[in-house]
Amino acid sequence: MVFILLFMKLGKDRSNESYMNVINVLLLLNLILGFVCNREGILFNEMFRTNKLIVLEKNILNLAMLIISLQSWSWLKTHKHVPEFYILLLSSLLGMFFMISSGNLLMFYLGLEMSTIPVAAAVNFDLAKRRSSEGAMKLIFSSAFSSACLLFGISMLYGTTGTLVFTELPQHISNNPLQLFAFILIIAGFAFKISVAPFHLWTADVYEGAPVSVTSFLSVISKGAVLFVFVSVLYTVFSPLAKVWYNMIFILSLLTIAIGNLFAIRQENFKRFLAFSSIAQVGFILVGVSGGTDISTTSVIYFVLIYVFSNLAAFGVVSVVTSATGKENISDYKGLYKTNPALSWVLAIAMFSLAGVPPTAGFFGKFFLLIAGAGKGNYILISIAALNIIISLYYYLRVVKAIFMDANSTPLPSVRIPLMSKLAFAVCIAGVISIGVASPVYDYIYSLIVLN
């Protein structure tokens, strides 16, 4: 797709709509072929590997990319650099695919860098806005620091084991102090990428400064890809250090949930609000990761799929409203139901799912994460996480209250929803409502993990 866009750009001038129509068709075709045309195997001495589970993880990201592309219609139709926008995001997505398929820490690192550099440029895509440039610089600096930690940890791990292959590393890993230090550095590198507290400080500023579509990409696709690899590396490469990383995950999960919840309560800007919401969601994912079983892996992938629909529904509403009115604060959404009932219901359902209110899919996603975390028998962790779900209800329902109950003398005007955005909303709402009660989805993911 990147080469097709390059050839189209080098050819005759085309309208923004023609670029977007072509890329949306290609993204849909890529998603369909991802389910029917795939092979399992290992290449280049386990540098690259693929199986049905990896294909599923990539297809979740493909689906998210298609939804983001549809939601970007109202913003991109007047932008000067539509091909460049897609080239950056698709290049980043390609890096994530290499990262997910990596069977070697060096290959993983190369994929990670390939996915980070283009998205840093995309954060600065609103060239006329100072916040966008500031967000891009903060992302570059934080990514450089986290990459340095990660690479330093990988180099020390190689120095003590003599290999970087995932399947060979567990045989050489022990409680050696140098290996433990390398492990801490690698975990810190991952924590930066998925915004685990206290490595989350870049998140809110970058989310606020980036265009809404890029923020959606960072929140869902970038975070989902790193989480997939994080679980794989933790359960395979560092399986001999299970007792060590369990204690670390225990502390990090509680700290991340608490900080995400407390700071989300204070936010007025919608993108910063969703940034701290995503930090809290990562904390709940870590609770599931702490279980260390096949059920844990299943619950993480299942929750990421639900998170794609829930978060993109919320960001889709913000994208449409921001493109039409330029408003980004939660207070601007007061009385939204009077003028935009369709957008109000989409946003309300997204908030209910993110909060974990039944019968939305978010409830089942968090339920399975807590069940997976309970596998270790640490009911203190589960109890604190469950109490934080109650706390999160406050700030999610605050948005719903503003939409439906708060009076506003000057509510937002009626906003026209483009057809492409309507399609994206339909997919998101269908996913939020149906996936939670569709047990075959969870069973299918579990069957792939058991076979793998």
Salt bridges, closest charged atoms under 4 A:
GLU84 OE2 - LYS9 NZ 3.48
GLU84 OE2 - HIS81 ND1 3.99
ASP126 OD2 - LYS129 NZ 3.92
GLU134 OE2 - LYS138 NZ 3.07
ASP205 OD2 - LYS138 NZ 2.73
ASP205 OD1 - ARG272 NH1 2.80
GLU208 OE2 - ARG131 NH1 3.22
GLU208 OE1 - ARG272 NH1 2.93
GLU268 OE2 - ARG398 NH1 3.58
GLU328 OE1 - ARG131 NH2 3.71
GLU328 OE2 - LYS271 NZ 3.50
ASP406 OD1 - LYS401 NZ 2.73
